[in-house]
Amino acid sequence: MGLYPRHVASEVLAALGDTPVVVIVGPRQSGKSTLAAQIAADRGAQVVSLDDAASRAAANADPTGFIEERELPLFIDEFQKAPALLDAIKSRVDRARRGGRRAAGMFLLTGSANVFSTLRISESLTGRAQRVHLWTLSQGELRGHRETFLSELLAGRVVRLAGQPTGRAPIAEAVVRGGYPEMVARPPGSRARWLRSYLEMTLERDVRDLTDRARQLDDLPRLLRVAAARIGGIVDLTSIGGAIEMKRDSVRRYMRLLELLFLIWQAPAWSGGLAQQVIKKPKLWIPDSGMACHLAGCGADRFLAEQTGVAGSLFENFVASEIIKQASWLQQRIELHHFRTAGGREVDIVAEAYDGSIVGIEVKLGASPKASDFSGLAHLRDRLGPRFRAGVVLNTGAETLPFGERLWALPVAALWS
């Protein structure tokens, strides 16, 4: 659908077939409105955008009338700008359900803030709604095919590749460009201007939809930049607060706001009940690699030449962002974590399926993987037994290489091959 096929489109259509309310959430400018508008056109549904001042005012002034007077199905864009609509939507859904009637596909809501996870929407739409994440474009979507990397790993299978281009150069453009549809269409020289404007709009407008306690909105851009400098690292609220003279509790609250706006991702620590001392703090990623590079001040030339570790962190973030996107369209629920022990064993990404299956992913920018790169993965394999389906080290090398039982080195192109 649209200029690029969106892999979650089938999930949205399936949800509309059996659920009264479907909520598409994701970053601003990720393509939610485009996807919703095309589904609406196919179904003859009315679309109302609450980015429009008049519609927003009407929805907030008379939410019941706004919902009751419209024909169904109704698609509401940026619904978080009129939270009072939720009770009116609930009432209309419940009326449709009375008498045992099956209500499905009544409302499609899109939002640029993950308000689905807040208490307000949880109370209003429990049992009535399904959430679908739409992230920025994945590498497979950009290439016109659906990736199966994560699902294959969970089945214990890896793709056999050979003769891949090696080193940083073949991947540099993908890392620094990211997946915002607007960024894909722009030449490199204009991307920074667009991203600056994007951040200003998001931090100035959308934060106010989430909280009335944001007294330090001027500090949010600085907080985001400081956080971005710690990509791939453990989240240390005290250290981040010290860098911008913000109290720890305020840092925690505003980091949560940035997460609700899909600007950061805090991957929780994974322990799996293993009897060892595990670092419990989350790990920080930015869900779009182009945004991460912009905040880090890293263009393609710097990515190619950087020797301080910044390029390696951005490469790990690129892989993590692709895994986040792939997890969003798999039918089975996938939880993403990181693993690190006080003794120094670590795995960059741990993906756990609903059935308990585990895969581990390490990310190395080099083209020549070493046996020592697999120490954390081998540790998880030996502790977890058959639950551990596969462990891979994604790198910039040329071919798939075995490194022991259920352990493989893979070219980064395996993510979308």
Order of alpha helices (4+ residues) and beta strands (2+ residues): alpha-beta-alpha-beta-alpha-alpha-beta-alpha-beta-alpha-beta-alpha-alpha-alpha-alpha-alpha-alpha-alpha-alpha-alpha-beta-beta-alpha-alpha-alpha-beta-beta-beta-alpha-beta-beta-beta
